[in-house]
Amino acid sequence: MSVTLQQSCDQFITRLQTRNRITLDPYDLSEWLRGTYTTVQRKVGKRPDREQIKTAVADFVVRVRRANPSGQDPYDRLFYQRAWAMTRSFGLSFGISQKLLNIIIKYHFCYYHSKRDPVWNAANEWIATCSPSFHIPIDSKVMANLLSLQPIYQQFIVPRQVGATFWLNQVRIPWTKLTDDCPYKVVQYLVREDIRAKCVPFLYPLEYELAVLWR
């Protein structure tokens, strides 16, 4: 029996609360930012500038909401501008920056499509507009699942004992140390192409990620 987008989002919210003690319901931006930072904290530690990093992440959401970009290119411009600005300002790798931005967007996507709060949804219709353009967060688990599903990823992703890593110029590069956005862009493109070609039964990249790649 197939699971609907609403069910996938609802399950994600429940699982996050149960397993990770991150509360997405009700909406609380400070809690969402705390949860976002915990996804990279083991990699970057409790940095003294973590509140500034969270502020930069929150500002990205504000910028997307204001722009309400309809289409992939306008959203991508906002995303890459902020990802590289954070990389330069805080000395983060691109891999860490993309994870932070994509996770906060994933929280918004899931809360909206879970339909738990109709009043909040009515004030955040920008999420519906942007849902086709949102990226999937890249990490070792997602890469391993992509690798197991599509042979094309073998060109630049290789397995490791747990998860997978990028394989660039004959060198293994973990997502946390990714300094080049090219392989990231290729992954996002291939995921969207799978959806456009109906190779996978999903409307949105994040829907695909929730149902298959994050498992």
N, CA, C and O of each residue as an XYZ file, in Angstrom:
860
protein
N       0.841     -1.201      0.000
C       0.000      0.000      0.000
C       0.877      1.251      0.000
O       1.752      1.395      0.854
N       0.651      2.144     -0.940
C       1.461      3.350     -1.048
C       1.121      4.326      0.073
O      -0.001      4.365      0.578
N       2.119      5.105      0.439
C       1.961      6.101      1.492
C       1.833      7.469      0.842
O       2.591      7.794     -0.071
N       0.896      8.261      1.295
C       0.698      9.589      0.736
C       1.774     10.541      1.242
O       2.470     10.245      2.213
N       1.902     11.673      0.584
C       2.857     12.689      1.024
C       2.518     13.144      2.439
O       3.410     13.293      3.274
N       1.253     13.361      2.707
C       0.850     13.785      4.042
C       1.269     12.759      5.096
O       1.758     13.130      6.163
N       1.084     11.495      4.807
C       1.467     10.444      5.748
C       2.980     10.396      5.945
O       3.457     10.234      7.069
N       3.736     10.536      4.855
C       5.201     10.528      4.962
C       5.685     11.676      5.843
O       6.568     11.498      6.682
N       5.105     12.839      5.646
C       5.496     14.010      6.434
C       5.113     13.833      7.899
O       5.879     14.173      8.801
N       3.931     13.302      8.119
C       3.466     13.071      9.478
C       4.366     12.062     10.194
O       4.706     12.240     11.364
N       4.740     11.023      9.494
C       5.628     10.004     10.071
C       7.000     10.586     10.389
O       7.591     10.263     11.419
N       7.507     11.448      9.501
C       8.799     12.082      9.733
C       8.765     12.932     10.997
O       9.682     12.867     11.816
N       7.722     13.720     11.155
C       7.596     14.592     12.325
C       7.544     13.763     13.605
O       8.199     14.094     14.593
N       6.770     12.694     13.580
C       6.648     11.823     14.747
C       7.978     11.142     15.067
O       8.377     11.063     16.229
N       8.660     10.650     14.033
C       9.929      9.955     14.218
C      11.000     10.902     14.750
O      11.817     10.514     15.586
N      10.996     12.126     14.273
C      11.974     13.106     14.732
C      11.783     13.386     16.224
O      12.756     13.503     16.969
N      10.543     13.490     16.646
C      10.240     13.721     18.054
C      10.642     12.523     18.911
O      11.229     12.684     19.981
N      10.325     11.339     18.437
C      10.561     10.130     19.215
C      12.036      9.762     19.287
O      12.548      9.452     20.362
N      12.716      9.795     18.154
C      14.101      9.320     18.094
C      15.126     10.399     18.398
O      16.149     10.131     19.028
N      14.852     11.621     17.950
C      15.854     12.681     18.047
C      15.491     13.789     19.024
O      16.287     14.696     19.270
N      14.292     13.713     19.575
C      13.815     14.737     20.517
C      13.840     16.133     19.901
O      14.168     17.121     20.559
N      13.487     16.181     18.633
C      13.323     17.456     17.929
C      11.839     17.631     17.646
O      11.217     16.784     17.004
N      11.282     18.722     18.123
C       9.843     18.935     18.026
C       9.514     19.895     16.881
O       9.921     21.056     16.896
N       8.784     19.400     15.905
C       8.359     20.256     14.795
C       6.922     20.741     14.962
O       6.506     21.683     14.286
N       6.182     20.126     15.830
C       4.775     20.489     16.034
C       4.539     20.753     17.513
O       4.687     19.849     18.335
N       4.166     22.009     17.866
C       3.798     23.109     16.981
C       5.017     23.848     16.419
O       6.148     23.631     16.853
N       4.762     24.711     15.458
C       5.830     25.494     14.852
C       6.542     26.335     15.901
O       5.910     27.061     16.668
N       7.848     26.228     15.924
C       8.691     27.019     16.818
C      10.039     27.162     16.121
O      10.834     26.222     16.106
N      10.297     28.319     15.550
C      11.501     28.493     14.733
C      12.766     28.207     15.522
O      13.692     27.593     14.992
N      12.828     28.638     16.776
C      14.047     28.399     17.559
C      14.296     26.907     17.737
O      15.444     26.465     17.689
N      13.237     26.122     17.942
C      13.375     24.672     18.061
C      13.766     24.050     16.727
O      14.574     23.122     16.688
N      13.200     24.555     15.635
C      13.551     24.044     14.302
C      15.015     24.336     13.992
O      15.702     23.507     13.395
N      15.491     25.506     14.392
C      16.900     25.850     14.160
C      17.819     24.996     15.032
O      18.895     24.590     14.592
N      17.399     24.728     16.256
C      18.176     23.829     17.111
C      18.279     22.452     16.456
O      19.357     21.861     16.394
N      17.145     21.953     15.970
C      17.148     20.662     15.303
C      18.013     20.651     14.059
O      18.714     19.677     13.785
N      17.958     21.735     13.313
C      18.780     21.848     12.106
C      20.266     21.757     12.449
O      21.022     21.038     11.795
N      20.668     22.487     13.472
C      22.089     22.503     13.827
C      22.553     21.144     14.358
O      23.705     20.764     14.152
N      21.675     20.418     15.031
C      22.080     19.110     15.568
C      22.446     18.127     14.453
O      23.175     17.166     14.698
N      21.947     18.356     13.229
C      22.253     17.426     12.134
C      23.711     17.528     11.683
O      24.215     16.635     11.002
N      24.386     18.615     12.062
C      25.804     18.766     11.691
C      26.698     18.930     12.919
O      27.921     18.998     12.790
N      26.101     18.994     14.097
C      26.887     19.306     15.300
C      27.991     18.289     15.548
O      29.085     18.656     15.977
N      27.714     17.008     15.280
C      28.734     15.984     15.484
C      29.930     16.200     14.557
O      31.044     15.772     14.861
N      29.691     16.872     13.416
C      30.760     17.115     12.443
C      31.515     18.412     12.720
O      32.722     18.491     12.493
N      30.800     19.435     13.214
C      31.437     20.749     13.383
C      31.595     21.158     14.847
O      32.305     22.118     15.143
N      30.934     20.435     15.776
C      31.049     20.745     17.193
C      30.166     21.913     17.622
O      29.453     22.505     16.812
N      30.232     22.227     18.908
C      29.472     23.358     19.458
C      30.272     24.635     19.256
O      30.909     25.145     20.178
N      30.225     25.126     18.057
C      31.009     26.299     17.696
C      30.519     27.541     18.438
O      29.326     27.664     18.714
N      31.434     28.465     18.765
C      31.017     29.696     19.437
C      30.132     30.583     18.562
O      29.399     31.430     19.073
N      30.200     30.388     17.253
C      29.386     31.199     16.338
C      28.123     30.459     15.873
O      27.525     30.830     14.864
N      27.722     29.417     16.607
C      26.579     28.624     16.126
C      25.286     29.428     16.081
O      24.428     29.154     15.241
N      25.123     30.423     16.971
C      23.902     31.232     16.922
C      23.875     32.108     15.670
O      22.818     32.338     15.083
N      25.049     32.592     15.270
C      25.122     33.365     14.023
C      24.830     32.475     12.818
O      24.199     32.911     11.855
N      25.292     31.227     12.876
C      25.001     30.290     11.795
C      23.499     30.037     11.714
O      22.925     30.026     10.625
N      22.871     29.835     12.856
C      21.417     29.627     12.881
C      20.684     30.850     12.331
O      19.685     30.710     11.624
N      21.175     32.043     12.651
C      20.550     33.274     12.138
C      20.646     33.328     10.615
O      19.699     33.735      9.943
N      21.792     32.916     10.073
C      21.962     32.894      8.615
C      21.015     31.889      7.970
O      20.490     32.136      6.884
N      20.798     30.768      8.630
C      19.859     29.760      8.127
C      18.444     30.317      8.145
O      17.701     30.169      7.175
N      18.072     30.958      9.253
C      16.731     31.541      9.367
C      16.513     32.622      8.317
O      15.420     32.750      7.765
N      17.558     33.399      8.045
C      17.435     34.475      7.055
C      17.206     33.910      5.658
O      16.532     34.531      4.836
N      17.759     32.744      5.392
C      17.515     32.108      4.098
C      16.021     31.814      3.917
O      15.463     32.045      2.845
N      15.390     31.309      4.962
C      13.952     31.035      4.897
C      13.177     32.323      4.632
O      12.244     32.336      3.829
N      13.563     33.401      5.304
C      12.896     34.689      5.110
C      13.031     35.144      3.662
O      12.070     35.630      3.067
N      14.215     34.986      3.104
C      14.459     35.414      1.723
C      13.639     34.592      0.726
O      13.090     35.134     -0.233
N      13.562     33.290      0.960
C      12.756     32.451      0.068
C      11.287     32.810      0.193
O      10.574     32.907     -0.806
N      10.846     33.005      1.412
C       9.432     33.350      1.624
C       9.075     34.665      0.933
O       8.028     34.770      0.294
N       9.938     35.658      1.062
C       9.668     36.961      0.437
C       9.684     36.875     -1.084
O       8.827     37.446     -1.758
N      10.665     36.159     -1.612
C      10.796     36.051     -3.070
C       9.736     35.138     -3.657
O       9.277     35.351     -4.779
N       9.342     34.103     -2.885
C       8.358     33.118     -3.342
C       8.669     32.686     -4.779
O       7.817     32.805     -5.660
N       9.886     32.184     -5.017
C      10.314     31.911     -6.392
C       9.526     30.791     -7.049
O       9.408     29.692     -6.508
N       9.000     31.081     -8.200
C       8.267     30.068     -8.964
C       9.177     29.564    -10.073
O       9.375     30.249    -11.076
N       9.725     28.383     -9.899
C      10.650     27.830    -10.888
C      11.978     27.476    -10.266
O      12.364     28.030     -9.237
N      12.681     26.540    -10.902
C      13.921     26.016    -10.353
C      15.044     27.045    -10.311
O      15.731     27.174     -9.298
N      15.234     27.775    -11.402
C      16.363     28.704    -11.468
C      16.303     29.797    -10.399
O      17.318     30.060     -9.755
N      15.149     30.446    -10.184
C      15.102     31.477     -9.143
C      15.384     30.921     -7.749
O      16.061     31.560     -6.944
N      14.859     29.726     -7.469
C      15.140     29.134     -6.155
C      16.612     28.777     -6.039
O      17.235     29.030     -5.008
N      17.174     28.188     -7.093
C      18.587     27.803     -7.059
C      19.490     29.009     -6.808
O      20.474     28.909     -6.076
N      19.154     30.148     -7.416
C      19.977     31.339     -7.199
C      19.995     31.718     -5.721
O      21.054     32.004     -5.162
N      18.830     31.721     -5.094
C      18.754     32.044     -3.668
C      19.536     31.030     -2.842
O      20.255     31.391     -1.910
N      19.384     29.761     -3.197
C      20.031     28.703     -2.422
C      21.552     28.799     -2.500
O      22.225     28.817     -1.470
N      22.092     28.859     -3.703
C      23.554     28.842     -3.849
C      24.188     30.132     -3.333
O      25.303     30.107     -2.811
N      23.488     31.259     -3.473
C      24.003     32.505     -2.907
C      24.179     32.375     -1.402
O      25.215     32.755     -0.857
N      23.167     31.838     -0.733
C      23.252     31.709      0.721
C      24.232     30.615      1.137
O      24.972     30.799      2.103
N      24.256     29.488      0.439
C      25.167     28.405      0.797
C      26.620     28.861      0.715
O      27.414     28.581      1.612
N      26.964     29.561     -0.357
C      28.346     30.008     -0.502
C      28.658     31.165      0.438
O      29.793     31.291      0.898
N      27.674     32.014      0.733
C      27.890     33.094      1.701
C      28.197     32.512      3.076
O      29.080     33.009      3.774
N      27.477     31.466      3.469
C      27.739     30.819      4.750
C      29.092     30.117      4.750
O      29.812     30.139      5.748
N      29.427     29.501      3.634
C      30.714     28.820      3.524
C      31.864     29.801      3.726
O      32.831     29.509      4.429
N      31.743     30.964      3.100
C      32.798     31.971      3.228
C      32.797     32.623      4.616
O      33.853     32.791      5.224
N      31.631     32.981      5.106
C      31.540     33.745      6.357
C      31.937     32.934      7.579
O      32.556     33.460      8.505
N      31.580     31.648      7.583
C      31.786     30.830      8.781
C      32.866     29.763      8.615
O      33.125     28.991      9.538
N      33.488     29.720      7.451
C      34.521     28.728      7.223
C      33.980     27.304      7.187
O      34.677     26.357      7.552
N      32.740     27.161      6.748
C      32.126     25.841      6.632
C      32.455     25.244      5.267
O      32.784     25.973      4.332
N      32.368     23.942      5.155
C      32.428     23.338      3.827
C      31.092     23.566      3.131
O      30.083     23.825      3.787
N      31.085     23.472      1.819
C      29.813     23.575      1.103
C      28.874     22.461      1.551
O      27.663     22.662      1.647
N      29.442     21.273      1.829
C      28.619     20.145      2.265
C      27.841     20.441      3.536
O      26.670     20.078      3.648
N      28.482     21.095      4.489
C      27.803     21.449      5.736
C      26.750     22.531      5.489
O      25.646     22.464      6.029
N      27.094     23.516      4.679
C      26.149     24.601      4.398
C      24.888     24.086      3.723
O      23.780     24.470      4.098
N      25.051     23.213      2.724
C      23.864     22.692      2.038
C      22.986     21.884      2.991
O      21.759     21.936      2.904
N      23.611     21.142      3.898
C      22.826     20.328      4.833
C      21.991     21.224      5.742
O      20.813     20.945      5.967
N      22.575     22.281      6.262
C      21.847     23.195      7.132
C      20.660     23.839      6.420
O      19.553     23.872      6.956
N      20.892     24.345      5.220
C      19.811     25.008      4.486
C      18.725     24.028      4.069
O      17.536     24.335      4.149
N      19.134     22.862      3.630
C      18.148     21.886      3.166
C      17.330     21.289      4.300
O      16.160     20.957      4.110
N      17.934     21.146      5.482
C      17.180     20.597      6.600
C      16.109     21.577      7.082
O      14.981     21.161      7.343
N      16.431     22.850      7.205
C      15.406     23.807      7.652
C      14.273     23.874      6.631
O      13.109     24.016      7.008
N      14.598     23.772      5.353
C      13.556     23.751      4.322
C      12.749     22.454      4.416
O      11.531     22.465      4.242
N      13.421     21.356      4.686
C      12.713     20.077      4.840
C      11.718     20.143      5.990
O      10.616     19.604      5.883
N      12.084     20.792      7.083
C      11.159     20.943      8.211
C       9.919     21.723      7.781
O       8.795     21.350      8.114
N      10.132     22.804      7.043
C       8.992     23.598      6.558
C       8.123     22.774      5.607
O       6.896     22.787      5.703
N       8.770     22.064      4.699
C       8.057     21.230      3.732
C       7.199     20.190      4.452
O       6.025     20.016      4.123
N       7.774     19.510      5.416
C       7.056     18.439      6.109
C       5.910     18.979      6.966
O       4.825     18.400      7.003
N       6.161     20.081      7.644
C       5.096     20.633      8.483
C       3.931     21.109      7.618
O       2.767     20.916      7.967
N       4.254     21.726      6.500
C       3.203     22.210      5.604
C       2.399     21.043      5.030
O       1.169     21.047      5.084
N       3.085     20.059      4.488
C       2.387     18.962      3.811
C       1.791     17.943      4.777
O       1.022     17.077      4.362
N       2.138     18.036      6.062
C       1.470     17.193      7.060
C       0.057     17.703      7.354
O      -0.796     16.967      7.850
N      -0.167     18.984      7.033
C      -1.482     19.612      7.223
C      -1.924     19.606      8.684
O      -3.116     19.529      8.982
N      -0.963     19.687      9.576
C      -1.289     19.679     11.002
C      -1.842     21.003     11.493
O      -2.581     21.046     12.476
N      -1.489     22.081     10.813
C      -1.882     23.414     11.278
C      -2.412     24.232     10.096
O      -1.636     24.908      9.422
N      -3.719     24.180      9.836
C      -4.300     24.891      8.683
C      -4.046     26.395      8.712
O      -3.872     27.012      7.661
N      -4.023     26.988      9.895
C      -3.794     28.439      9.996
C      -2.365     28.762      9.556
O      -2.138     29.701      8.794
N      -1.405     27.971     10.046
C      -0.006     28.171      9.649
C       0.153     27.937      8.153
O       0.869     28.681      7.484
N      -0.499     26.925      7.629
C      -0.413     26.633      6.197
C      -0.916     27.798      5.366
O      -0.318     28.148      4.349
N      -2.017     28.398      5.800
C      -2.595     29.517      5.050
C      -1.635     30.702      4.984
O      -1.666     31.478      4.028
N      -0.788     30.840      5.993
C       0.179     31.942      6.027
C       1.494     31.580      5.344
O       2.392     32.415      5.235
N       1.606     30.336      4.886
C       2.873     29.871      4.302
C       2.668     29.146      2.975
O       3.242     28.084      2.736
N       1.848     29.732      2.126
C       1.590     29.132      0.821
C       2.817     29.130     -0.086
O       2.843     28.438     -1.103
N       3.820     29.898      0.284
C       5.060     29.903     -0.497
C       5.672     28.502     -0.568
O       6.364     28.167     -1.529
N       5.412     27.695      0.453
C       5.964     26.338      0.472
C       5.362     25.503     -0.652
O       6.064     24.710     -1.279
N       4.082     25.671     -0.909
C       3.444     24.954     -2.015
C       4.050     25.377     -3.348
O       4.300     24.546     -4.221
N       4.283     26.681     -3.494
C       4.873     27.193     -4.734
C       6.271     26.626     -4.965
O       6.628     26.267     -6.087
N       7.053     26.549     -3.897
C       8.464     26.180     -4.017
C       8.729     24.686     -3.890
O       9.844     24.244     -4.164
N       7.749     23.903     -3.488
C       7.984     22.477     -3.240
C       8.655     21.741     -4.401
O       9.532     20.914     -4.152
N       8.283     22.007     -5.663
C       8.967     21.305     -6.765
C      10.444     21.676     -6.889
O      11.221     20.930     -7.485
N      10.839     22.828     -6.331
C      12.207     23.329     -6.500
C      13.126     23.007     -5.336
O      14.346     23.100     -5.471
N      12.572     22.636     -4.211
C      13.404     22.351     -3.043
C      14.381     21.212     -3.334
O      14.057     20.273     -4.061
N      15.569     21.309     -2.762
C      16.601     20.292     -2.926
C      16.463     19.215     -1.852
O      15.811     19.424     -0.829
N      17.085     18.061     -2.098
C      17.183     17.055     -1.050
C      18.479     17.277     -0.274
O      19.495     17.620     -0.878
N      18.473     17.094      1.038
C      19.721     17.204      1.812
C      20.646     16.040      1.455
O      20.212     14.890      1.391
N      21.902     16.344      1.227
C      22.868     15.305      0.868
C      23.665     14.900      2.104
O      24.283     15.737      2.763
N      23.643     13.605      2.407
C      24.491     13.050      3.449
C      24.825     11.608      3.079
O      24.426     11.131      2.017
N      25.538     10.927      3.930
C      26.029      9.589      3.616
C      24.899      8.592      3.376
O      24.986      7.761      2.472
N      23.840      8.672      4.180
C      22.721      7.735      4.029
C      22.005      7.943      2.700
O      21.711      6.979      1.994
N      21.727      9.189      2.361
C      21.044      9.492      1.104
C      21.883      9.032     -0.086
O      21.354      8.456     -1.037
N      23.194      9.287     -0.034
C      24.060      8.868     -1.136
C      24.093      7.350     -1.277
O      24.103      6.829     -2.392
N      24.111      6.641     -0.157
C      24.118      5.179     -0.209
C      22.844      4.655     -0.850
O      22.886      3.710     -1.638
N      21.719      5.258     -0.520
C      20.451      4.818     -1.105
C      20.367      5.150     -2.586
O      19.858      4.350     -3.371
N      20.856      6.310     -2.974
C      20.896      6.648     -4.397
C      21.766      5.641     -5.153
O      21.405      5.178     -6.235
N      22.899      5.318     -4.571
C      23.839      4.390     -5.198
C      23.210      3.012     -5.402
O      23.468      2.349     -6.406
N      22.397      2.592     -4.459
C      21.772      1.271     -4.556
C      20.624      1.244     -5.559
O      20.231      0.178     -6.031
N      20.086      2.424     -5.885
C      18.913      2.492     -6.756
C      19.254      2.747     -8.216
O      18.583      2.232     -9.109
N      20.297      3.543     -8.465
C      20.589      3.974     -9.827
C      22.072      3.781    -10.152
O      22.917      4.376     -9.484
N      22.411      2.974    -11.148
C      23.821      2.743    -11.511
C      24.575      4.007    -11.892
O      25.794      4.065    -11.734
N      23.876      5.023    -12.392
C      24.563      6.227    -12.855
C      25.365      6.897    -11.741
O      26.363      7.564    -12.013
N      24.937      6.724    -10.490
C      25.636      7.363     -9.382
C      26.994      6.731     -9.103
O      27.813      7.308     -8.387
N      27.237      5.550     -9.663
C      28.528      4.890     -9.466
C      29.677      5.690    -10.074
O      30.843      5.451     -9.758
N      29.343      6.640    -10.944
C      30.379      7.453    -11.575
C      31.061      8.395    -10.576
O      32.217      8.769    -10.775
N      30.365      8.777     -9.516
C      30.963      9.743     -8.592
C      30.602      9.512     -7.123
O      30.900     10.353     -6.274
N      29.964      8.381     -6.818
C      29.679      8.005     -5.431
C      30.122      6.561     -5.234
O      29.863      5.705     -6.080
N      30.791      6.296     -4.117
C      31.227      4.930     -3.815
C      30.785      4.566     -2.399
O      30.676      5.437     -1.536
N      30.531      3.278     -2.164
C      30.112      2.855     -0.824
C      31.280      2.874      0.155
O      32.446      2.809     -0.233
N      30.935      2.964      1.411
C      31.910      2.753      2.471
C      31.267      1.821      3.494
O      30.153      1.348      3.271
N      31.935      1.550      4.600
C      31.404      0.576      5.547
C      30.006      0.953      6.012
O      29.129      0.096      6.118
N      29.799      2.233      6.288
C      28.465      2.752      6.618
C      28.183      3.922      5.689
O      28.895      4.926      5.714
N      27.153      3.796      4.876
C      26.788      4.885      3.974
C      27.611      4.908      2.704
O      28.020      3.868      2.189
N      27.848      6.116      2.204
C      28.602      6.283      0.958
C      29.300      7.634      0.973
O      29.016      8.489      1.812
N      30.220      7.809      0.029
C      30.982      9.046     -0.045
C      31.172      9.429     -1.506
O      31.021      8.593     -2.397
N      31.501     10.679     -1.746
C      31.794     11.108     -3.109
C      33.140     10.533     -3.548
O      34.040     10.314     -2.737
N      33.249     10.295     -4.859
C      34.488      9.792     -5.467
C      34.841     10.749     -6.588
O      34.283     10.686     -7.683
N      35.790     11.646     -6.291
C      36.138     12.711     -7.233
C      37.637     12.712     -7.476
O      38.427     12.802     -6.536
N      38.021     12.613     -8.731
C      39.451     12.595     -9.095
C      40.212     11.523     -8.323
O      41.315     11.750     -7.827
N      39.594     10.356     -8.237
C      40.203      9.201     -7.576
C      40.419      9.408     -6.070
O      41.277      8.767     -5.464
N      39.648     10.290     -5.491
C      39.772     10.574     -4.057
C      38.385     10.476     -3.411
O      37.399     10.985     -3.945
N      38.332      9.809     -2.250
C      37.084      9.751     -1.484
C      36.897     11.068     -0.728
O      37.785     11.507      0.002
N      35.739     11.684     -0.913
C      35.459     12.951     -0.248
C      34.115     12.834      0.469
O      33.078     12.774     -0.193
N      34.104     12.801      1.807
C      32.842     12.758      2.539
C      32.014     14.019      2.261
O      32.557     15.077      1.944
N      30.715     13.883      2.384
C      29.849     15.049      2.126
C      30.191     16.215      3.039
O      30.018     17.372      2.657
N      30.677     15.924      4.243
C      31.005     16.981      5.193
C      32.203     17.814      4.760
O      32.386     18.933      5.240
N      33.019     17.280      3.859
C      34.222     17.989      3.420
C      34.117     18.455      1.964
O      35.112     18.851      1.356
N      32.916     18.402      1.423
C      32.720     18.799      0.028
C      32.911     20.305     -0.118
O      32.219     21.094      0.526
N      33.857     20.696     -0.972
C      34.129     22.119     -1.197
C      33.704     22.578     -2.591
O      33.798     23.762     -2.916
N      33.243     21.646     -3.402
C      32.840     21.922     -4.779
C      31.349     21.599     -4.901
O      30.908     20.525     -4.489
N      30.579     22.523     -5.463
C      29.138     22.262     -5.555
C      28.747     21.459     -6.801
O      27.574     21.128     -6.973
N      29.710     21.144     -7.669
C      29.375     20.438     -8.915
C      28.748     19.062     -8.676
O      27.691     18.787     -9.244
N      29.349     18.181     -7.862
C      28.700     16.887     -7.641
C      27.349     17.018     -6.960
O      26.436     16.236     -7.225
N      27.223     17.990     -6.093
C      25.935     18.265     -5.454
C      24.880     18.627     -6.496
O      23.757     18.125     -6.458
N      25.253     19.494     -7.415
C      24.317     19.910     -8.462
C      23.918     18.736     -9.350
O      22.769     18.642     -9.783
N      24.862     17.846     -9.621
C      24.556     16.670    -10.443
C      23.528     15.787     -9.747
O      22.589     15.307    -10.381
N      23.701     15.572     -8.446
C      22.738     14.755     -7.706
C      21.348     15.375     -7.763
O      20.369     14.679     -8.034
N      21.255     16.672     -7.512
C      19.943     17.332     -7.530
C      19.308     17.232     -8.923
O      18.106     17.000     -9.052
N      20.122     17.409     -9.946
C      19.612     17.317    -11.323
C      19.088     15.915    -11.620
O      18.001     15.765    -12.178
N      19.845     14.898    -11.254
C      19.428     13.530    -11.547
C      18.163     13.150    -10.796
O      17.308     12.447    -11.333
N      18.041     13.605     -9.574
C      16.820     13.339     -8.800
C      15.620     13.982     -9.483
O      14.570     13.356     -9.623
N      15.777     15.232     -9.906
C      14.659     15.912    -10.582
C      14.329     15.236    -11.911
O      13.162     15.143    -12.290
N      15.355     14.765    -12.618
C      15.101     14.088    -13.888
C      14.340     12.789    -13.691
O      13.479     12.445    -14.501
N      14.650     12.063    -12.619
C      13.896     10.846    -12.310
C      12.419     11.162    -12.096
O      11.541     10.408    -12.515
N      12.165     12.279    -11.441
C      10.776     12.676    -11.182
C      10.099     13.132    -12.470
O       8.953     12.768    -12.733
N      10.803     13.925    -13.273
C      10.221     14.400    -14.536
C       9.907     13.242    -15.482
O       8.878     13.242    -16.156
N      10.800     12.262    -15.523
C      10.618     11.114    -16.411
C       9.685     10.058    -15.824
O       9.421      9.023    -16.437
N       9.186     10.353    -14.602
C       8.280      9.427    -13.905
C       8.933      8.074    -13.640
O       8.266      7.041    -13.597
N      10.268      8.104    -13.462
C      10.977      6.879    -13.068
C      10.659      6.518    -11.619
O      10.773      5.361    -11.212
N      10.259      7.533    -10.848
C       9.834      7.327     -9.468
C       8.465      7.982     -9.305
O       8.203      9.008     -9.931
N       7.582      7.410     -8.475
C       6.196      7.886     -8.396
C       5.993      9.043     -7.421
O       5.146      8.969     -6.531
N       6.773     10.115     -7.593
C       6.676     11.235     -6.666
C       6.595     12.551     -7.434
O       7.045     12.653     -8.575
N       6.008     13.556     -6.781
C       5.885     14.877     -7.388
C       7.077     15.773     -7.065
O       7.465     16.620     -7.869
N       7.652     15.576     -5.882
C       8.678     16.493     -5.395
C       9.944     15.741     -4.980
O       9.863     14.602     -4.519
N      11.109     16.366     -5.140
C      12.344     15.729     -4.669
C      12.307     15.360     -3.188
O      12.743     14.274     -2.808
N      11.787     16.259     -2.351
C      11.745     15.957     -0.921
C      10.749     14.844     -0.603
O      10.925     14.123      0.379
N       9.729     14.698     -1.402
C       8.813     13.574     -1.228
C       9.548     12.260     -1.508
O       9.379     11.277     -0.786
N      10.353     12.258     -2.550
C      11.179     11.101     -2.907
C      12.171     10.799     -1.778
O      12.360      9.645     -1.393
N      12.791     11.847     -1.263
C      13.754     11.675     -0.187
C      13.103     11.070      1.054
O      13.664     10.167      1.675
N      11.926     11.563      1.410
C      11.230     11.058      2.594
C      10.831      9.600      2.447
O      10.994      8.807      3.374
N      10.312      9.251      1.283
C       9.754      7.917      1.070
C      10.817      6.854      0.819
O      10.625      5.689      1.168
N      11.941      7.252      0.214
C      12.916      6.252     -0.238
C      14.331      6.511      0.274
O      14.979      5.606      0.800
N      14.807      7.735      0.121
C      16.234      7.994      0.330
C      16.629      8.194      1.782
O      17.794      8.024      2.141
N      15.673      8.552      2.611
C      15.987      8.807      4.025
C      15.762      7.565      4.877
O      16.089      7.559      6.064
N      15.204      6.512      4.279
C      14.880      5.298      5.031
C      16.141      4.573      5.466
O      16.062      3.528      6.111
